[in-house]
Amino acid sequence: MKITVDFEECLKDSPRFRATIEEVEGDVCELESKLDKLVKLCIGMIDAGKAYNAANKQFVNGIRELAQQSTKDEVIESSLTKFAESLQEMINYHTILFDQAQRSIKTQLQTFVKDDLRKFKEAKKQFDKVSEEKEAALIKNAQAPRNKQHEVEEATNILTATRKCFRHIVLDYVLQINVLQSKRRSEILKSMLSFMYAHLTFFHQGYDLFSELQPLMKQLGGQLDQLVVDAAKEKRDMEQKHSTIQQKAALQDFSNDDTKLEYNVDADNGIAMEGYLFKRASNAFKTWNRRWFSIQNNQLVYQKKFKDNPTVVVEDLRLCTVKHCEDIERRFCFEVVSPTKSCMMQADSEKLRQAWIKAVQNSIATAFRDKGDDGEKLDRKSSTSTGSLDSGGEPKERSLKGESALQKVLAIPGNSCCCDCGQPDPRWASINLGITLCIQCSGIHRSLGVHFSKVRSLTLDTWEPELLKLMCELGNRVINQIYEARREELGARKPQSGDPRHEVEAYIKAKYVDRRFIRRPSDEELRTKVVSLSKQEKRLSSSSEHLPPRAPPPTPKLRPGSNVSGQSVKSADSGIQNSADGSREMLAATPSNNSLTDADAAEPPPMPMPATLPPPSPCKEMAFYEPKEYSPGLQLFWASCARSLPDMAEALAHGAEVNWVNTEDEKRTPLIMAVQGGSLVTCEFLLQNAANVNQQDAQGRGPLHHATMLGHTGQVCLFLKRGANQNAADIDEKTPLAMAVEAANADIVTLLRLAKMNEEMREAEGPYSQSGDETYQDIFQDFTHMASNDPEKLNRYQQYEPQRP
């Protein structure tokens, strides 16, 4: 309500003026209260609006995240993205609206209250004060006595001054009242009008925004109707499928049948078969873990989680075989054996085990039917080398070694074709038989077990030099003369490369397991063979494997009747390696509990001049006597000494026990006789055929003792690599190291001490540690190559070496 105070009336200071002033003051006080409340409410509205915008932003972010999660559904992703953008625009509009409210309501009204109303209050205080002074002056003037002129004059002067001041202040107060009444209208209307225009702009922007969005919303509405219909149809289909599966499961429970797995080589996803199996880990604890296995792309793979990359168990099923495992505690187990490893698995039932075994067998057969040129590609693939000390090189090195092994082995007559089916250009070999094989026959050989055939790749694996020499000593022609001696006589047909796998497998089992085609020698033939081997004299002084010996080591005891007296056994690998290759420095620096004493170092044994000795044959020193019985074991015994690998292979084919013991000759074994013969390759052949590297004779000496006594450095290196026990003592309680120290053979002492140090290091690392010292492996690798390829480095004379002080 507008209230105007008359200036003329204020000078009269009439009751009408006082009533008007009182009314105005009450109105202004109420106005101040209302404005303060409105400003506070505006502040609360703005704070609530900011909280609303923050919550709205989170909601919009949730819509965006849902859109990103729905990338596979283009309709949902695009629609939600558009909706989020529109709602974000509305949030921006809300922010502008609240900013305008803060400027128009809060800021503008607060300024009006603080400035204009403050001036009104100050003017009111002055008016109230001067009014009281005027009232006091009037009373005093009225009370002045007539007879006291000076009091009358004083009262009159005071009243005059007070009235003058009152008129001045009351005019200013009325002016302030009239200005405030006029300004309050404009300030309030201006503030509210600005606020309402802000709302108008906000709603116009929202209308325009959603007008643009309306066509999309109508389109989605139409699609939504169809989606509802489709969802209802899919729900009916899923309910029907659910009912069918439930009935099928109930029938399976009733018949106590397992889930059926079928091998489907033509599956659309390339997975021929899949399902859960338990897999035995290759760690020391042999734990069992449940994994999802599948046969796909001619590979056996498994996964722990779906997002994990599949782990390949078998890279190519053509290279593996599968068999039941009944010798472990768990039920329903089977094993898949590949060239480099074997994988033990367990199914949930016998039917599932049979299904998996059949699936692997079918995959192998299918791969062979469709192989085409894949066999050649397979042989070129990289693979992990096994069983070799020097297999840790780079892939390029490994490949070169593989090609070199392939060329050397295929150069042997008869090796250019598979030994069993005749397929040309074989890429696999049986290292204990010494033959070459094609990929199909190699898989069949692997299924026979390592006690019949040990298969290795000629291109994928790194070949140790002694093993390569073994392959070159035998070959397909030699072995077939033994294992197929009576094949034509019996009318058996030898398979060809294109024949079915089961026919080839049957032939190979008949040939190597049943040994149907071997010609059994008569007793007289066997006697002639054994006598011939025992008397065989091989002069190998010109061979790279046999050089003149060093000073004689302690000689083994010979049976009575020996035609050799006081003469040391000749060694193919004898000799002490001089300090040119640093072995003596290594010997001095190698820690050991059996180190050379100062007396040993100061007084080495006297060295005779070996140049005055004739180079006798190693086997000639062994006394032959008429045995009680001739047997294949005795043939293997003397063939090992004579270094005749074909005769050794023939003896094994005739049933000779590789660890046969000659009870009439100090319980020596073929491996000990191979040491006496001095041939590294002969020892390797027996070891590949499961010879016991620690079997002792009547003197308690194993092959390592004999190789140490004879100074055969290459054989010592070989036996240590194959796990010989260097701590074994003979009946005189001498270990190989003690014998080597006594003979002052620096090379052998170095090898024995390095092997002992490596064993101690592995024990210190823990009971399950399998890693060896790299220096140890490097040195043994060097000795292996020297013994096979450059034996003269291990056979240097020491008679010209000056005596050590």
C-alpha positions in Angstrom: 0.0 0.0 0.0 1.3 3.4 -1.0 1.3 5.9 1.9 2.3 9.6 1.3 3.1 12.1 4.1 2.2 15.7 3.4 5.1 18.2 4.0 2.7 20.9 5.2 1.1 18.6 7.7 4.5 17.7 9.1 5.2 21.3 10.0 2.0 21.4 12.0 3.0 18.2 13.8 -0.7 17.5 14.2 -2.2 14.3 15.5 -3.0 13.4 11.9 0.7 13.6 11.1 1.7 11.6 14.0 -0.9 8.9 13.1 0.4 8.8 9.5 4.0 8.6 10.7 3.2 5.7 13.0 1.4 3.8 10.2 4.3 4.3 7.9 6.8 3.1 10.4 4.8 -0.1 11.0 4.5 -0.7 7.3 8.2 -0.3 6.7 9.1 -2.6 9.6 6.8 -5.3 8.2 8.3 -4.7 4.7 11.7 -5.3 6.1 10.6 -8.6 7.7 9.0 -9.9 4.5 12.0 -9.0 2.4 14.4 -10.7 4.7 12.3 -13.8 4.6 12.0 -13.7 0.8 15.8 -13.4 0.5 16.4 -16.4 2.9 13.9 -18.5 0.9 15.6 -17.5 -2.3 18.9 -18.6 -0.9 17.4 -22.0 0.2 15.8 -22.4 -3.3 19.2 -21.8 -5.0 21.0 -24.2 -2.7 18.3 -26.8 -3.3 18.5 -26.2 -7.0 22.2 -26.7 -7.0 21.8 -30.0 -5.1 19.1 -31.0 -7.6 21.5 -30.2 -10.5 24.2 -32.3 -8.9 21.9 -35.3 -8.4 20.6 -34.8 -11.9 24.1 -34.8 -13.3 24.7 -38.2 -11.6 21.5 -39.5 -13.0 22.6 -38.4 -16.5 26.0 -40.0 -16.0 24.2 -43.2 -15.1 22.3 -43.0 -18.4 25.6 -42.5 -20.3 27.2 -45.5 -18.6 24.1 -47.6 -19.4 24.5 -46.5 -23.1 28.1 -47.5 -23.1 27.3 -50.9 -21.7 24.7 -51.4 -24.4 27.1 -51.0 -27.3 25.9 -54.2 -28.8 22.3 -52.8 -29.1 22.6 -49.8 -31.5 19.0 -48.6 -30.8 19.4 -48.5 -27.0 22.9 -46.9 -27.2 21.9 -44.1 -29.6 18.6 -43.4 -27.9 20.1 -43.2 -24.4 23.0 -41.1 -25.6 20.5 -38.6 -27.2 18.4 -38.5 -24.0 21.4 -37.9 -21.8 22.5 -35.0 -24.0 19.0 -33.5 -23.8 18.8 -33.9 -20.0 22.3 -32.4 -19.7 21.1 -29.3 -21.6 18.2 -29.0 -19.2 20.6 -29.1 -16.3 22.5 -26.3 -18.0 19.3 -24.3 -18.3 18.5 -24.9 -14.6 21.9 -23.6 -13.7 21.3 -20.4 -15.7 17.9 -20.0 -14.0 19.3 -20.3 -10.5 22.1 -17.9 -11.3 19.5 -15.3 -12.5 17.4 -15.9 -9.3 20.5 -15.2 -7.2 21.2 -11.9 -9.1 17.5 -10.7 -9.2 16.1 -11.8 -5.9 19.0 -12.3 -3.5 21.4 -9.7 -4.5 19.0 -6.9 -5.6 16.6 -7.2 -2.6 19.4 -7.6 -0.1 20.8 -4.3 -1.4 17.5 -2.5 -1.0 17.0 -3.8 2.5 20.5 -2.9 3.6 20.8 0.5 2.0 17.3 2.1 1.8 15.8 0.7 4.9 18.9 1.4 6.9 18.7 5.1 6.0 15.0 5.1 7.0 15.9 3.7 10.4 18.6 6.3 11.0 16.2 9.2 10.0 13.5 7.8 12.4 16.0 7.8 15.3 16.8 11.5 14.7 13.1 12.3 14.4 12.2 10.6 17.6 15.0 12.4 19.4 14.2 15.9 18.2 10.5 15.2 18.9 11.3 14.5 22.5 13.5 17.6 22.8 10.7 19.8 21.3 8.3 18.4 23.8 10.6 19.2 26.6 11.2 22.7 25.4 7.5 23.3 25.2 6.9 22.1 28.7 9.8 24.2 30.1 8.6 27.3 28.2 5.1 26.9 29.7 6.4 26.5 33.2 8.6 29.7 33.1 7.2 32.2 35.8 6.0 35.5 34.7 8.1 37.4 37.3 11.4 35.8 36.2 12.2 37.5 33.0 15.5 35.7 32.5 14.0 32.3 32.8 11.3 33.3 30.4 13.8 34.5 27.9 15.9 31.3 28.3 12.9 29.1 27.8 11.8 31.1 24.8 15.2 30.8 23.1 15.4 27.1 23.7 12.0 26.5 22.3 12.7 28.6 19.2 15.9 26.7 18.5 14.3 23.4 19.1 11.4 24.2 16.8 13.8 25.2 14.1 15.7 21.9 14.4 12.5 19.9 14.5 11.3 21.5 11.3 14.5 20.6 9.5 14.6 17.0 10.7 11.0 16.3 10.2 11.1 17.6 6.7 14.1 15.2 6.0 12.3 12.3 7.7 9.2 12.9 5.6 11.3 13.1 2.5 13.0 9.8 3.4 9.6 8.2 3.9 8.2 9.4 0.6 11.3 8.3 -1.3 11.3 4.8 0.4 7.6 4.4 -0.5 8.3 5.2 -4.1 11.5 3.1 -4.4 10.1 0.0 -2.8 7.6 -0.4 -5.7 10.3 -0.2 -8.4 12.8 -2.4 -6.6 10.4 -5.2 -5.8 8.8 -5.2 -9.2 12.2 -5.0 -11.0 13.5 -8.0 -9.0 10.5 -10.2 -9.5 10.1 -9.3 -13.2 13.8 -10.3 -13.8 13.2 -13.5 -12.1 10.0 -14.3 -14.1 11.8 -13.5 -17.3 14.5 -16.0 -16.3 11.7 -18.6 -15.9 10.2 -17.6 -19.3 13.6 -18.1 -21.0 14.1 -21.5 -19.1 10.8 -22.9 -20.3 11.2 -21.6 -23.8 14.6 -23.3 -24.1 13.2 -26.5 -22.6 10.3 -26.4 -25.0 12.5 -25.9 -28.0 14.8 -28.7 -26.9 12.1 -31.3 -26.4 10.4 -30.2 -29.6 13.5 -31.3 -31.5 13.5 -34.5 -29.5 9.8 -35.3 -30.0 10.2 -37.0 -33.5 12.8 -39.4 -32.0 10.5 -40.1 -29.0 7.6 -40.9 -31.3 9.8 -43.2 -33.4 10.9 -45.1 -30.3 7.4 -45.3 -29.1 6.4 -47.1 -32.3 9.5 -49.4 -32.0 8.7 -50.1 -28.4 5.3 -51.5 -29.3 7.0 -54.0 -31.5 9.6 -54.8 -28.9 6.9 -55.6 -26.4 5.4 -58.0 -28.9 8.8 -59.6 -29.6 9.6 -59.9 -25.9 6.4 -61.7 -25.3 7.1 -64.1 -28.1 10.7 -64.8 -26.9 9.3 -65.4 -23.5 7.0 -68.1 -24.8 9.8 -69.7 -26.8 12.1 -69.7 -23.8 9.5 -71.2 -21.5 8.9 -73.9 -24.0 12.6 -74.6 -24.3 12.9 -74.6 -20.6 10.2 -77.1 -20.3 11.8 -79.4 -22.9 15.2 -79.2 -21.3 13.7 -79.9 -17.9 12.0 -83.0 -19.2 15.2 -84.2 -20.8 17.1 -83.6 -17.6 14.5 -85.6 -15.7 14.8 -88.5 -18.1 18.6 -88.4 -17.7 18.2 -88.5 -14.0 15.8 -91.4 -14.2 18.1 -93.4 -16.5 21.2 -92.4 -14.5 22.8 -91.3 -17.7 25.6 -88.8 -18.1 25.5 -85.7 -20.3 26.3 -86.9 -23.8 29.3 -85.4 -25.5 29.7 -86.0 -29.2 32.6 -85.3 -31.5 31.6 -83.0 -34.3 34.5 -82.2 -36.7 32.3 -80.0 -38.8 31.1 -77.8 -35.9 30.4 -74.2 -37.0 32.6 -72.6 -34.3 35.5 -75.0 -35.0 35.2 -76.7 -31.6 34.8 -80.4 -32.2 34.3 -81.2 -28.5 34.4 -79.4 -25.2 33.6 -79.9 -21.5 35.1 -79.9 -18.0 37.9 -82.2 -17.0 40.3 -82.3 -14.0 43.9 -81.8 -15.0 46.9 -82.8 -13.0 49.4 -80.0 -12.6 53.0 -80.5 -13.5 54.3 -79.0 -10.3 55.9 -81.0 -7.5 52.6 -81.4 -5.6 50.7 -82.8 -8.6 47.5 -80.9 -7.7 44.3 -81.5 -9.7 42.4 -78.5 -11.1 39.1 -78.4 -13.0 39.5 -76.7 -16.3 37.3 -76.3 -19.5 38.9 -78.4 -22.2 38.1 -78.3 -25.9 39.3 -79.8 -29.2 39.5 -77.2 -31.8 41.7 -76.6 -34.9 43.4 -80.0 -34.4 44.6 -78.8 -30.9 43.7 -79.7 -27.3 43.4 -76.6 -25.3 41.9 -75.5 -21.9 40.8 -72.4 -20.1 40.5 -71.5 -16.5 38.1 -68.6 -17.2 36.4 -67.7 -20.4 38.2 -64.4 -20.7 41.6 -66.1 -20.4 43.5 -67.0 -23.5 43.4 -70.8 -24.1 46.4 -72.8 -23.0 47.5 -75.2 -25.6 48.1 -78.7 -24.2 48.8 -80.4 -27.6 49.8 -78.2 -30.5 49.0 -80.8 -33.1 47.0 -84.0 -32.3 48.8 -85.9 -35.0 51.8 -85.9 -32.8 50.1 -87.4 -29.7 48.5 -90.5 -28.5 45.9 -91.1 -25.8 45.5 -94.0 -23.4 43.7 -95.1 -20.3 45.4 -94.7 -16.9 44.5 -97.3 -14.4 47.7 -97.2 -12.3 46.8 -94.1 -10.2 44.4 -93.7 -7.3 41.8 -91.5 -9.1 39.1 -93.0 -11.3 38.2 -92.2 -14.9 41.7 -90.9 -15.8 43.3 -90.9 -19.2 46.6 -89.4 -20.5 47.4 -87.5 -23.7 51.1 -87.9 -24.6 52.8 -85.4 -27.0 56.4 -85.3 -28.1 57.4 -82.9 -25.3 55.1 -83.7 -22.4 52.2 -85.7 -21.2 48.9 -84.4 -19.7 47.0 -86.4 -17.2 43.2 -85.7 -17.1 40.2 -87.1 -15.2 36.6 -87.2 -16.4 33.5 -87.3 -14.2 32.5 -90.8 -15.3 33.6 -93.7 -17.3 31.3 -92.8 -20.2 32.7 -89.3 -20.3 36.3 -90.7 -20.3 35.5 -93.0 -23.2 33.9 -90.1 -25.1 37.0 -87.9 -24.6 39.4 -90.7 -25.6 37.3 -91.5 -28.7 37.2 -87.8 -29.5 41.0 -87.4 -29.4 41.4 -90.6 -31.5 38.9 -89.3 -34.0 40.7 -86.0 -34.2 44.0 -87.7 -34.8 42.5 -89.8 -37.6 40.7 -86.8 -39.2 43.9 -84.8 -39.1 45.8 -87.5 -40.9 43.1 -87.9 -43.5 43.0 -84.2 -44.3 46.7 -83.5 -43.7 47.7 -82.8 -47.4 50.7 -80.5 -47.1 50.1 -79.9 -43.4 52.6 -82.6 -42.5 55.4 -80.7 -44.1 54.3 -77.5 -42.4 54.1 -79.3 -39.1 57.7 -80.4 -39.3 58.8 -76.8 -39.8 57.1 -75.5 -36.7 59.1 -74.3 -33.8 58.9 -76.5 -30.7 60.4 -76.8 -27.3 63.5 -79.0 -27.2 63.6 -81.8 -24.6 66.3 -83.7 -22.8 69.3 -81.7 -23.9 71.8 -79.8 -21.9 72.4 -77.3 -24.7 68.8 -76.8 -25.5 68.6 -73.3 -24.1 69.8 -71.5 -27.2 67.9 -69.0 -29.3 65.3 -70.3 -31.8 67.6 -69.6 -34.7 70.4 -71.7 -33.2 68.0 -74.5 -32.5 66.8 -74.5 -36.1 70.3 -74.7 -37.5 71.1 -77.6 -35.2 67.9 -79.3 -36.3 68.7 -78.9 -40.0 72.2 -80.2 -39.3 70.9 -83.3 -37.5 68.4 -83.9 -40.3 71.1 -83.8 -43.0 73.5 -86.0 -41.1 70.9 -88.6 -40.2 69.2 -88.7 -43.6 72.7 -89.2 -45.3 72.9 -92.7 -43.8 71.9 -95.4 -46.3 68.2 -96.3 -45.9 67.3 -93.3 -43.7 65.9 -91.2 -46.5 62.5 -93.1 -46.2 60.5 -94.0 -43.1 61.7 -97.2 -41.6 58.2 -98.7 -41.2 56.1 -97.4 -44.1 58.6 -96.1 -46.6 57.3 -92.5 -46.8 60.1 -90.3 -48.2 61.7 -87.4 -46.3 61.0 -88.5 -42.7 61.3 -85.8 -40.0 61.2 -87.9 -36.9 63.5 -90.5 -35.3 63.4 -93.3 -32.6 66.6 -92.6 -30.7 66.9 -95.9 -28.8 66.3 -97.8 -32.1 68.3 -95.5 -34.3 65.8 -95.3 -37.1 63.9 -92.4 -38.9 60.1 -92.2 -39.1 57.4 -90.2 -40.7 54.9 -88.2 -38.7 52.3 -91.0 -38.6 54.6 -93.7 -37.6 56.2 -91.5 -35.0 52.8 -91.1 -33.3 52.3 -94.9 -33.3 55.8 -95.4 -31.9 55.1 -92.9 -29.1 52.0 -94.9 -28.2 54.1 -98.0 -27.7 55.8 -96.4 -24.7 59.3 -95.3 -24.1 60.4 -98.8 -23.1 59.9 -99.7 -26.8 60.6 -96.5 -28.6 61.7 -92.9 -27.7 60.7 -90.5 -30.4 62.4 -87.2 -31.1 62.1 -84.7 -34.0 65.0 -84.3 -36.4 64.0 -80.6 -37.0 62.4 -79.4 -33.8 64.8 -80.7 -31.2 68.4 -79.9 -30.4 70.6 -83.0 -30.7 73.4 -83.8 -28.4 76.5 -84.9 -30.3 76.7 -88.4 -28.9 73.1 -89.0 -29.7 73.6 -87.8 -33.3 76.6 -90.2 -33.6 74.4 -93.0 -32.3 71.8 -92.3 -35.1 74.6 -92.4 -37.7 76.0 -95.7 -36.4 72.7 -97.6 -36.9 70.0 -96.6 -39.4 66.9 -98.1 -41.0 68.8 -100.6 -43.1 70.6 -102.1 -40.1 67.5 -102.2 -37.9 65.3 -103.7 -40.6 67.7 -106.4 -41.2 67.2 -107.4 -37.6 63.4 -106.7 -37.1 62.3 -107.7 -40.6 64.6 -110.7 -41.1 61.7 -113.2 -41.6 59.0 -110.8 -42.9 59.1 -112.1 -46.5 59.4 -115.6 -45.3 56.2 -115.2 -43.3 54.5 -113.5 -46.1 53.8 -110.3 -44.1 53.1 -107.2 -46.1 55.0 -104.1 -45.2 52.6 -101.1 -45.1 53.0 -98.1 -47.4 52.6 -94.4 -46.7 49.0 -94.2 -47.9 47.7 -97.2 -45.9 45.1 -96.7 -43.1 46.5 -95.9 -39.7 45.2 -99.0 -38.0 47.0 -101.3 -40.5 50.3 -99.4 -40.0 49.8 -99.6 -36.2 49.2 -103.3 -36.3 52.3 -103.9 -38.3 54.5 -101.7 -36.0 53.3 -103.5 -32.9 54.0 -106.9 -34.5 57.4 -105.7 -35.5 58.7 -104.1 -32.3 56.4 -105.3 -29.5 55.7 -108.9 -30.6 58.9 -109.2 -32.6 57.3 -111.6 -35.0 59.7 -111.1 -37.9 63.0 -111.6 -36.0 65.1 -114.6 -36.9 66.0 -116.4 -33.7 69.6 -117.7 -33.8 70.5 -121.2 -33.0 72.7 -122.1 -30.1 75.7 -122.7 -32.4 75.1 -119.4 -34.3 74.9 -117.6 -31.0 78.1 -119.2 -29.8 79.9 -118.3 -33.0 78.7 -114.7 -32.7 79.8 -114.4 -29.0 83.2 -115.9 -29.6 83.7 -113.7 -32.7 82.8 -110.5 -30.7 85.0 -111.5 -27.7 88.0 -112.0 -30.1 87.3 -109.0 -32.2 90.2 -106.6 -32.3 89.6 -103.1 -33.5 92.6 -100.9 -34.1 91.3 -97.4 -33.7 94.5 -95.5 -33.3 93.6 -93.5 -36.5 90.1 -92.8 -35.3 89.2 -89.4 -33.9 87.7 -91.1 -30.9 90.8 -93.1 -29.8 94.2 -91.6 -29.3 97.3 -93.0 -27.4 96.8 -93.1 -23.7 98.2 -91.1 -20.9 100.0 -92.6 -17.9 98.2 -95.8 -16.8 95.5 -95.4 -14.1 94.8 -98.1 -11.6 93.8 -101.2 -13.7 90.7 -103.3 -13.0 91.1 -106.8 -11.8 91.0 -109.4 -14.7 89.8 -113.0 -14.4 92.5 -115.7 -14.4 93.5 -116.7 -17.8 94.0 -113.2 -19.1 96.8 -112.9 -21.7 97.6 -109.4 -20.5 100.0 -108.9 -17.5 101.1 -105.7 -15.9 99.6 -103.6 -18.8 97.1 -100.9 -18.3 93.9 -100.8 -20.2 94.0 -98.5 -23.1 91.5 -95.6 -23.0 89.9 -94.0 -25.9 89.3 -90.8 -24.0 92.3 -90.9 -21.6 94.7 -88.0 -20.9 94.9 -85.1 -18.6 93.9 -81.8 -20.0 96.7 -79.2 -19.5 96.3 -75.7 -18.2 95.8 -74.4 -21.7 92.0 -74.6 -21.3 92.0 -73.5 -17.7 90.9 -76.7 -16.1 93.6 -76.7 -13.5 92.8 -73.2 -12.5 89.1 -74.2 -12.2 90.2 -77.3 -10.2 92.1 -75.1 -7.7 89.2 -72.7 -7.4 86.5 -75.3 -7.0 85.3 -75.9 -3.4 85.0 -79.5 -2.4 85.2 -81.7 0.6 87.6 -84.0 -1.3 90.1 -81.4 -2.5 93.6 -82.3 -3.4 96.1 -82.1 -0.5 99.3 -80.1 -0.7 101.1 -83.4 -0.8 99.1 -84.5 -3.8 99.8 -81.3 -5.6 103.5 -81.4 -4.7 104.2 -85.0 -5.7 102.2 -86.1 -8.7 102.6 -89.8 -9.6 105.5 -90.5 -12.0 104.6 -90.4 -15.7 106.1 -93.1 -17.8 106.7 -92.6 -21.5 103.6 -93.9 -23.2 105.2 -93.6 -26.6 107.1 -96.9 -25.9 103.9 -98.8 -25.4 102.1 -100.5 -28.3 98.5 -99.4 -28.7 96.6 -102.5 -27.7 92.9 -103.1 -28.4 90.7 -102.3 -25.5 88.7 -105.5 -25.8 91.8 -107.7 -26.3 92.7 -107.0 -22.7 89.5 -108.6 -21.5 90.0 -112.4 -20.9 87.5 -114.6 -22.7 86.5 -117.9 -21.3 84.0 -120.5 -22.2 80.8 -119.6 -20.4 78.3 -122.1 -19.0 75.6 -120.8 -21.3 75.4 -118.6 -24.4 72.6 -116.1 -24.3 71.5 -112.8 -25.9 72.7 -111.1 -22.7 76.2 -112.5 -23.2 76.1 -111.3 -26.9 75.2 -107.8 -25.6 78.0 -108.1 -23.1 80.8 -108.7 -25.6 79.2 -106.5 -28.3 79.3 -103.6 -25.9 83.1 -104.1 -25.4 83.6 -104.6 -29.2 81.7 -101.3 -29.8 79.5 -103.1 -32.4 76.1 -101.3 -32.2 74.4 -103.5 -34.8 75.3 -106.6 -32.7 74.1 -104.8 -29.6 70.8 -103.9 -31.3 70.4 -107.5 -32.5 71.0 -108.8 -28.9 68.3 -106.5 -27.5 65.9 -107.5 -30.3 66.5 -111.2 -29.3 65.5 -110.4 -25.8 68.7 -109.5 -24.0 68.3 -107.7 -20.7 70.1 -104.3 -21.0 71.3 -104.6 -17.4 72.3 -108.2 -17.8 74.9 -109.3 -15.2 77.8 -111.6 -16.0 78.0 -113.6 -12.8 81.1 -115.4 -14.2 83.0 -112.1 -14.7 82.7 -110.1 -11.5 79.1 -109.2 -12.1 80.0 -106.8 -14.9 77.2 -105.3 -17.0 77.1 -104.4 -20.7 77.4 -100.7 -19.7 80.7 -101.4 -17.8 82.0 -103.4 -20.8 81.1 -100.4 -23.0 83.3 -98.3 -20.7 86.1 -100.8 -21.1 85.6 -100.7 -24.9 86.1 -96.9 -24.7 83.2 -95.9 -27.0 81.0 -93.0 -26.0 78.4 -93.9 -28.5 78.1 -97.4 -27.2 77.4 -96.1 -23.7 74.8 -93.7 -25.1 73.0 -96.5 -26.9 72.8 -98.6 -23.7 71.6 -95.6 -21.7 68.9 -94.8 -24.3 67.7 -98.4 -23.9 67.3 -98.0 -20.1 70.7 -99.2 -18.9 71.2 -98.5 -15.1 74.0 -95.9 -14.9 74.6 -96.8 -11.2 74.7 -100.7 -11.4 77.8 -102.0 -9.7 80.0 -105.0 -10.3 81.5 -107.4 -7.7 84.0 -104.7 -6.7 81.2 -102.2 -6.0 82.2 -100.1 -9.0 79.7 -98.6 -11.3 80.2 -97.3 -14.8 81.4 -94.0 -13.4 84.1 -95.7 -11.4 85.4 -97.6 -14.5 85.3 -94.5 -16.7 87.3 -92.6 -14.0 89.9 -95.3 -13.6 90.4 -95.5 -17.4 90.5 -91.7 -17.8 87.6 -91.7 -20.2 86.6 -88.0 -19.8 83.8 -88.1 -22.3 82.2 -91.1 -20.6 82.5 -89.4 -17.2 80.7 -86.4 -18.6 78.0 -88.5 -20.1 77.3 -90.5 -16.9 77.2 -87.4 -14.8 74.6 -85.9 -17.2 72.6 -89.1 -17.0 72.4 -89.0 -13.2 75.3 -91.2 -12.1 75.9 -91.2 -8.3 79.4 -89.8 -7.8 79.2 -90.4 -4.0 79.0 -94.2 -4.5 82.0 -96.0 -3.0 83.5 -99.4 -4.1 84.6 -102.1 -1.7 87.8 -100.2 -1.0 85.6 -97.2 -0.1 86.9 -95.2 -3.0 84.6 -92.8 -4.8 85.1 -91.7 -8.4 86.5 -88.4 -7.2 89.0 -90.1 -4.9 90.2 -92.2 -7.9 90.4 -89.2 -10.1 92.5 -87.3 -7.5 94.7 -90.3 -7.1 95.3 -90.5 -10.8 95.7 -86.7 -11.0 93.3 -86.4 -13.9 92.4 -82.7 -13.8 89.6 -82.9 -16.3 87.7 -85.6 -14.5 88.3 -84.1 -11.1 86.9 -80.8 -12.5 83.8 -82.5 -13.9 83.1 -84.4 -10.6 83.6 -81.4 -8.4 81.4 -79.2 -10.7 78.7 -81.8 -10.6 78.9 -82.0 -6.8 78.8 -78.3 -6.5 75.8 -78.0 -8.8 74.0 -80.7 -6.7 74.7 -78.8 -3.5 73.5 -75.6 -5.1 70.2 -77.3 -6.1 69.7 -78.8 -2.7 70.2 -75.3 -1.1 67.6 -73.8 -3.4 65.0 -76.2 -2.1 63.7 -79.7 -2.5 61.7 -79.0 -5.7 64.3 -77.0 -7.5 65.2 -78.3 -10.9 67.4 -75.5 -12.2 71.1 -76.1 -12.5 74.0 -73.7 -12.5 74.6 -72.1 -15.9 78.3 -72.5 -15.6 78.0 -76.1 -14.9 75.8 -76.6 -17.9 78.1 -74.6 -20.2 81.2 -76.6 -19.1 79.5 -80.0 -19.5 78.3 -78.9 -22.9 81.8 -78.0 -23.9 83.1 -81.4 -22.7 80.3 -83.2 -24.5 81.2 -81.5 -27.8 84.9 -82.1 -27.4 84.4 -85.8 -26.5 82.2 -86.4 -29.6 83.6 -83.9 -32.2 87.2 -83.1 -31.1 88.4 -85.8 -28.8 92.1 -85.0 -29.3 91.6 -82.1 -26.9 90.8 -84.6 -24.2 93.8 -86.8 -25.0 97.0 -84.8 -24.6 100.1 -86.3 -23.2 101.5 -85.2 -19.9 104.9 -86.8 -19.8 106.5 -83.5 -20.9 104.8 -81.6 -18.2 107.4 -80.4 -15.6 107.1 -81.6 -12.0 105.2 -79.2 -9.8 107.1 -77.9 -6.8 
